[in-house]
């Protein structure tokens, strides 16, 4: 009988992971049928979408309220698929506020759950570990310290490594990459990665572009490139860039190569920071949410640093700007440190090479696919 798996991804990084996981599963089980929630990449990999990631991709506790109707419709579609399709397994991918609720629905329906990408319960709301222990057959985690956390909590866990490792290879020559992106190799470039959710982009990109304007006052040759996440409509980025009056090149699709060719970058906190780390991009990490969400986050978060490169390294190797500190001036100041002081940029690159060594070996999605199929066999 054909194997049927329901995947649920609610943002660009999860969409990319889901697509890769589907390809790895089909290499082992060509008959597997996959349905669920995702974006363009999962659809291209052959997932039958019953809900769309762009309808639910929001950041911040308060922002969720304005998107509740769309979020509820997506959950209803997935619940209907659980009842009607009776999948053999549910694989939620990251997106914990939504996907832990889906895991509860799957558990009630008697469908086992393998959760891919750990919620950051080691940082905030640690009591969710009890919920995970009761709902999830196995956690597949990307970061080494997460495996230790779950082992100590008594939750079956597999450290598969970070998929960005598989996406990295020797990049083409810098001049070739920049010319292919429509940029001048003779001039320095900064990368602006404002995130994969609309509210996030709206809050961060204008400030990033303002930082570029400030930097160009003394560095008129400076170029800017914006790799666009697949969950963000091109028109949104174009409108923000046009309103800013700052010339910037907008790219669509895979972006790791362009990061290796940049002198520095401003990066929204999240998965993209590890992509940037693997590209050895000297960066400043920025995180800004709705003010009310910020108050709640400060009450709940227990860490003295929040960016993934710093968490993996176990020390602060790249600067972090949070909430009110995310200003044009502050972003420009941090980027200028890299642009004007090559020794500082090289120091950070050396530290980021250490982050790479901690993220596991290639074959991440293959290991994840093997763990998913092993969980099905346990049923």
C-alpha positions, 0 to 999 in steps of 0.5 A, a space after each residue: 500500500 502506498 505511503 501517505 505523509 502530511 507535511 506542514 510548513 508555515 514559512 520560507 525556511 520550512 518550505 525549503 526544508 519540506 521540499 528537500 525532505 520530499 525529494 529524499 523520501 521519494 528517492 527511498 520510496 517512489 510511491 510516497 504521497 505527500 500533502 499538506 501546507 507549504 509554499 512554492 518549493 514544496 509544490 514544485 517538489 510534488 506536494 499536494 497543497 491543501 493550505 498555503 504558507 504565505 497565508 499564515 507566515 507572520 512573526 510576533 505574538 500580537 501580529 498573529 491576531 490580525 491573521 487569525 481568520 487565515 490561520 484558522 482556515 489553514 488549520 481547518 484544511 489540515 484537520 480535514 485532510 487528517 480525517 479524510 486522507 488518514 496519513 500514515 505520519 504527520 511531519 510538522 516543520 518548525 512554525 511551532 505555535 501553529 504546528 504544535 496545535 496540529 500535532 495535538 490534532 494528529 495525536 487525537 486522530 491516532 496519527 504519529 508525529 515526527 517533528 522536524 526542527 525544534 521549537 526554541 523551547 530551550 530559549 522560551 516557554 520551556 514548559 512546552 517540553 511536556 507537551 512535546 513529550 506527550 505528542 511527538 514520537 521523535 524530534 529531528 533537530 538541526 543544532 547539536 545543543 538541541 539534541 542534548 536538551 531533548 535527551 535530558 528531557 526524555 524525548 526521543 531525538 535525532 540530530 540530523 545536522 543543519 540543511 544549510 550544510 548540504 546547500 554549501 559548496 565551493 562558490 563560483 568566483 566572486 566576479 562571476 557571481 556579482 556579474 550574474 547578479 547585475 552588480 559591479 565586481 569592482 565595487 563593494 556589496 552589502 547584503 540585506 536579508 529582511 526576513 521571510 514574513 511580510 510584517 518582518 520585511 515591512 519593519 526591517 527593510 526600510 531601516 536596512 535601506 536607510 543604513 545603506 543611504 547613510 553608508 553611501 554618504 562616505 562610500 558612494 561606490 557601495 552596492 546593495 543586494 536584497 535576496 528575496 524570500 519565496 514567501 514575499 511577493 516581489 511587488 512588496 520588496 520593489 515598493 519598499 525599495 522605491 519609497 526609500 529612494 535607495 538603489 538596491 538589486 533584488 534577487 529571487 531564488 537561491 542566495 548562498 552564492 551571492 552572500 559569499 561575494 558580499 563584504 558584509 550584511 544585515 540579516 533578520 534573525 532566523 534561519 538566514 543567519 546560519 545561511 549567512 554564517 556558512 557563507 562566512 558573511 560578516 553580519 549584524 543580526 536584527 530582530 524587531 517585532 510589534 512593541 507588545 510582542 516585544 514586551 512578552 518576548 522579554 518576559 519569556 526569553 531566557 537567553 543573553 543572545 538570540 542569533 543562531 550563529 552566536 548560540 551555536 558558537 556559544 559566544 557573541 561573535 556577531 553583533 545583535 540589535 533587538 527592537 528599539 536598537 534596530 535603527 538606520 544608524 546602528 545598522 550602518 555603524 555595525 556594517 561600517 566596522 566590517 567595510 572599513 576594518 578588514 581585520 575585523 571582518 576576517 576575525 568574524 569569518 574565522 569564527 563563522 568557520 567554527 560555527 560551520 564545523 559544529 553544524 554536522 556533516 553533509 546528508 542532512 535531509 537523507 538522515 531526516 528521511 531515514 528517521 521519518 521512514 523508521 518512524 512509519 515502520 514503528 507504527 
